[in-house]
C-alpha cells in the first residue's frame, strides 16, 4: 500500500538525543517480575545498539518504586493506587523535562500502568505548546477498564481509559487536567483479550472516533494496511505521536517473557513492520516498551526482541547506513 505522508514531521533519525528512563513498576498487576524489565532491556545492550545507529543516548536511570511487600491494598478495585499515583507524577515530570530539553523519551517498563505517568508528561508538554497528542497503543488487552468495571482491581488494565478521561479521578486527573488524548487521536492495535464490561467501553470510544483493531482485523486486513491507515489519519491532526508498546501484543511464540501472555498475537514480522512504518513516517516523538518479565523469559529473548523493535521504530532496517 502506498502511504502519502503529507505532513512534515521532525524525523526521528540519526543525531537525535535519546533519553532513557526506567520505570520498574509491577504494582499494576498480580504477577511479579516486570519490575525487572528495564534491567533486562539494558542487559540486551539497548544503549550500545542505539549508539551504533548514530544516536546520542543518555540513560537517566530508574525511578524508585516501592515494592508490594511493604505496601497494603487499601482498595481492592484500585490496588496500590497511592504508590502508583505518587510514582506516576514523578515519571510525568521527568518525561516532560526530557522533552523540554529536546530529548526523545524512551521509557522502559514495568507494567502498563507506566503509561499513566508517561502520557501525562507528554500530554502536559503538548498542552503547553499548543500541540495535539496522538497515541498508538499496541497490546493484547484494551487497558480500558475503570474501578467500576475491573474484575481484578489491577491498575495496569486502566491506563488507556484514564488517558481518555474516564475512571477514578486520581488517575484521570494526573497532572491536573483531562483528557490526555482525544478518542479520534488514539489507535488500539492487536487486542484479543477484553473483559465483557470493558468491551462496552471500547465500543463506545470506537463510536467516538478511536481506531480499534483486533487481531481478527489484523488477520483480515493485514498489519501494513492498518498501520498505514492510522498514520495517514493522524497526519493532519496530530503533532506528537507516542507509541505505547506492550510486549504481550506479540504472540507468546515470539515473546514468552511477558506479564500476561495471550495466544494469537502479532508475529515477529508484523510487530517489526509496524515499527518500521512508524520509522519511515518519521513522525514518532516518544516511545515506551513495557511488560517484559525476565522471570518468565528464556535467555532474555523477549528483552532482545523488545530492543530489536525499538531499533526498528528508530530507523534500523535491513539496509541502513
MARVEXLO-422057 format. One record per residue (C-alpha): z, x, y. Coordinates in steps of 0.1 Angstrom, whole numbers, plus 5000, padded with zeros to 4 digits. Each point is the difference from the previous one (the first is absolute). Layout:
N
ZXY ...
END
This chain:
321
500050005000 499150135035 503050015023 499349975037 502950165018 499249935036 503450055016 500750365010 503350134985 501650345003 499150154967 502850094976 498550344992 500650375002 502250165026 502149685004 503750054997 501749834971 503749935001 501749944967 503249784997 501849944968 501949684995 501950024967 500849634998 500749824967 502349735014 497249755002 499749974962 502149984969 498450294982 501250355010 497850305005 497649945028 502350185024 498750324984 496449915008 499850205032 501250314981 497549944973 497149985024 501150325017 500350174966 496349894994 499150245028 499249735026 500450235030 498050294986 497149764990 499949845034 500050345017 497250124977 498049715015 500550145035 502949795012 503050125019 503049874981 503749985009 502549864976 502949845019 502149964968 501749694987 502049735017 503449974984 500549684981 503449924984 499949944963 500849664984 503050164982 502050005033 498849675012 500849644992 497749704999 501249755026 497249754996 498249974966 497049865018 499850305022 501250294980 501250315020 498849845032 502250205024 499050344988 496349904997 500149885036 501950315013 497650254984 496949805008 500950025037 500350384997 496650024982 498449775026 501250235029 498750314982 496649854992 499649895036 501150345012 497350174978 497349775014 501150085036 499650374991 496549944987 500950054963 498549804972 503149854983 500050054962 503049814986 501150084964 502149734983 502249884985 499549634990 497949775021 503049905022 498950335017 497349805018 502549815020 500850315020 496650165000 498249695012 502749935026 499550345015 496249984999 500049645015 502350115028 497750295008 497049765001 501849745020 500950245028 496450125003 498349664997 498650094966 499549764971 501350094966 498249944968 501750044966 498350064966 502549934973 499150134965 502449874974 500549824967 502449775018 499649795032 503450115014 500149675018 503349864987 502849915024 503749954994 499249644994 497450054973 501050334983 500949974963 501750355001 501350065035 498150335000 498950095035 497050204988 498449664993 500349905037 498550255024 496649855005 501649665006 502450155026 497150195016 498149675004 503149845016 501749804972 503350064982 503550105010 500150075038 501650354994 496950104981 497549815022 501550125033 500250374992 499150185032 500849695020 496749814996 497949804976 497549984984 499050364995 496549904988 498049685002 498649834969 496450065010 500750375003 501650044965 498350054967 501649984966 498150174971 500750024963 502749744995 500649874965 503749924997 501249745025 503049784998 499449625000 501649925034 498650325015 496549894990 500449705023 500850245029 497050224991 497649705000 501449885033 499450335017 496550024984 499349675017 501150175033 497550284996 501650264978 497650164975 501449974965 498250164970 501549964965 498950224971 497949714989 498250035034 499650384994 498549944966 497549745013 499150155033 500550374995 502450215020 497250165022 498949665013 503749905007 501150315019 496749995019 500749655011 503550085010 498950305021 497149815016 502349705009 502550235015 497650215020 499749765030 503749895002 502250294989 500750335017 502550154975 499649974962 503050074979 499650024962 503049914979 499350124964 502349904972 499250214969 500649704978 496749865014 498450254976 499949914963 502950164979 497350184980 499550225030 503449965018 502849964975 502750145022 500649715023 502949785007 498549674989 496950054979 497649714993 497150014976 496549935012 499950205033 497650215018 498350294981 500250355012 496549985015 500649665016 503150135018 498150325010 497049805013 502349795022 501550325015 496650175003 498549715019 503049995023 499450375007 496349945005 500949745026 502150255019 502249715011 503350064982 502850115023 503050014977 500749984962 502949954977 500150084963 502749814981 501849924967 499450324981 502850024974 500350354984 502549874974 497249794984 497250255006 498450254976 499850355013 499849875036 496649854994 500649705023 501150215028 497050224996 497849685001 501849905032 499250345015 496349964989 499949665017 501550135032 497450285000 497249744995 501349795029 500050315022 496550104993 500050194967 496749934980 498150154972 498050215025 501950105031 500250305022 
END
